[in-house]
Amino acid sequence: MIEMRQFLITPAAGKRLIARGMIRHPEVERVLEDGTLVIIAGTTNGYIAEEILAEIGEDGFDRRGFHRGITVPANISRDDMGRMGTDFPGDVVIRDGRWERGLEIFDVADELGRGDLILKGANALDYQSGRAAVYIGHPMGGTVIAALQAAVGRKTGLIVPVGLEKIIPGDLDSIALKLNSAAADGPGMLPIPGRVFTEVDALELLTGASAEPVAAGGVCGAEGAFYILVEGSERSLELAERIVGEIADEPPYANIYNKK
């Protein structure tokens, strides 16, 4: 018998959930056995890198420095957040199941091809169409251009892990047209052709149930949270409840900067 249950997922728990889903993604499992996986630095991808590197027995990764840019409230500067003394580790490049430390997407983009895989985060999500877009702050286009050269030019796989908190109501192409105009201030935007992977995809992959976002918002740390409705067998819902219970206490991202 099909049953339904709702689960509240905060943004921090969502990042952890996406990471738990990605390590069980068939393409990730395959490329860890044979191929090159590139996890481009970003806050959500930091959780993914943490989970994958632990899965393959690699230590020494610190996600506090695993980003090139970060969005913070107006009363907090990026310099205040800093990296708490951690150096930027580069992107995570894993070849045939082994982490090659210190490399970036720019170092390996020309070598990537069919059978390899890139994970690249995003800043905007059109959930209905399954499309995502990234902010462009670098005058040469940044990491996404290197990723697209491999994905479009040499058929390298591209997955876009992105949280439901990034959902925007408008059309990505129309927004990008405005943000990329000469009259616009701030970052530009580029919709990208990768396959989106959200908390919904993670729950479906891990439980075999179907899922959809049904409500959003909250207070006291639940700001930006989503209720996800999961439909499936009693066993799949019990599995979903266990998974959500394991990630429910994931601390807000800023808390990692307070670790000694």
N, C-alpha and C positions, 0 to 999 in steps of 0.2 A: 504494500500500500504506500502511495506517495504521501509524504508528510512535508510540512513547511515550518521553518524556524527562522527568526531574525537574529542577526548578530551585529553588535556595534563594533566598528573597527576605527580606531583613532589613526591619525596620519603616521605616528611612529610605529604602531602595531601593523599598519598597512605596509610599511616598508619592510618590516620583518617577514610578514606574510608573503609578499612578493618574492623575497629572497628564498623562503622555504619552498615556494612553488618553482622557482627557476632551477634549483638544484635537482628537481625531478622532471624538468622539461626534457622530452626526448632528444631535442637537438643539442642541448647542453650535455646530456649524458653521452651522446655520440661523440661530440667534438672533444670531450675530455679523454676519450679513448684514442682518438685518431684525428688530429687536426689542431688548429690554433684558435683559441678563444681569447678575444680582447674585450675586457670590461673597462669602458671609458669612465674616468673619474667623475663622480657625482654623488650626492648624498644617498639616494636610493640604491645606486650601484655599489656604494660602500657596504651596505648590508649584504648585497648579493656576493660581492667579493669575499666578505668575511665568512659567509656560509660555505661557499664553494671551496675556498682555500682550506677551511677546517675539514671539509669532506675528503679532500685529497691528501690531507696530512701535512700541509704547509703551514708554518707558523711565522710570526713576526710582522703580520699585517696590522696596521693601525688606521682605522677609517676616519680618525679625526682630521687627518690631512688629505683625505681622498676627495678633493674637489678643487675646481679651478675658480669657481665663483659660487656665491652663496647669497640667498635672499634672507634678510633679517628685518625686524621691525624698525620703524623710523628712529626710535630712541636708542637703538643699538647700532654701532658702526661695525663694518666688516673687520676693521682693525681690532676692535674690542674682542670679537670672537677669535680672530687669529687662528692659529693652528696649535696653540698651547705647547709650543716648542717642538712640534712634530714637523718634519720635513715633508714636502710633497713627494710621495713615493713613486710617482709616475702612474700610468694606467696599469692595470693588471693584465699581463700577457701570459697565457698558459699554453704551452706547446706539448701535445701528447701527454697531458696530465701532469706536467711539471711547470712550476711558476718560474719565469725568467724575469728576475727582479730588475727594476730600474728602467724598464722600457716604456715608451709611450706609443700611442697609435701612429704617430708620425714616423716612428722608427720601423714599423712593420707593415704599414698600409700597402706598400708596393709588393709585398710578398704574399698577401692574402688572396685567396681565390675560392673556387667552388669547394664546398665542404668545410670551410672555416666559418667562424661566427663572431659577430660584433654585438655587444650590448651597449646601447647608448640611451641615456635618460632624456627626458623632455620637460618643457615648461608649460605646455598647453595640451589639453586633451579634448577632442571631439568624440565623446563616448559613443554616440549613436552611429557614427560612420567608421569608428575604429581607427581614427587617424590622430597623429600627434605632431607637434611642432616644437622647435627649439628656439630660444632666444639666441641671437648672434651679436656678440659684443666685440669680437676680434675683427679688425679690418680685413683680414685674409680669410675669414669664415670659421676659423677655429677647428675643433676636432670633428665636427659634423661633416665638414668638407672632405677630410681625409677618409672618414667612414663611408661617405657616399661614393667616393672614387672607387673603393673596393666593392661596395654593395651593388652599384649600378654598372660600373665598368667591367668588373670581374666576377660578378654573381656571388659574392660573399654574402652569407646570411646576415640579416640585420633584425634584431629584436629590440623593441623599445619598452623597457620596464618603466611604468609611470603610474603614480597613485591617483586614485579618484579625486583627491583634493585638487588636482590640476584641471578638472573639468571646466571648460568655458562655454558660454552659451552661443557664441557667434561662429560664423564660418571661418575656418582657418585661412583659407586662401584670401578672403576679403580682408581679414585682419592683417595678414602678412603684407598685402598690397599697401595698406595704410602705413604700417610700421616701417616699411622699406622705402617709403617716399622721401624725397629731399626735405619735405616740410616737417617730418617727424623727428622728435628728439628721442634719445635713449636707444636701447638695443633694437636691432632689426629682428625679423622672424623668418624661419624657414620650415614649412611643412615637410616632413620626411616620410619616405615610403616603407619604413620598417613595420613589422607586425607588433602591434601594441600588446602588452602583457600587464594587466592590472590585478588588484586584489580579487576581483571576480574570477579572472582566469586562474589565479592560484588556487582558490577554493574549489573550482570545478575540477582542476587537474588532480588535486590532492585527495578529493573525496569521491569523485565520479558523479556528484550531484550537479544540478543546474543552479545558477545563482544570478542575482541582479540587484543593483542598488535601488533602494526604495525611499530613503529619507536621508537627511543630512543635518549636521550642526550639533551644537551642544555647548557646554560651559565647563569650567574647572579642568581644562585639559582635553575636553572633547570637541573643542572648536576645530572645524574642518573634518570632523568624523563623519562616517557614512554608516547607515544601517544597510546591511546586505541580507536579502531574503534568499534562503537556500531551500531548494525543493529536491527531495529524493527519498530513498528508503530510510527506515529507522537506523540502519547501520551507518549509512552515509552521513546522516545528521549527527549521530553520536561521534563520528570521526571529526566532523566539522566543529562540534562543540569542544572536543579535546584540543584540536589545533588552535582554535581561537582562545581557549583558556591558557594555552602555553605562551601566547604572544600578548595577552591582554595587558600585562604589566610592563610592556616595553616602555622605557622612560622617554620623555620628549628628547628630541635630538640634541638640544642645547646642554642637556645633563652630561653628555659624554665629555664636554669641555671642562667639567668640574672634577673629573677623575684625577687622582694623584698619579 
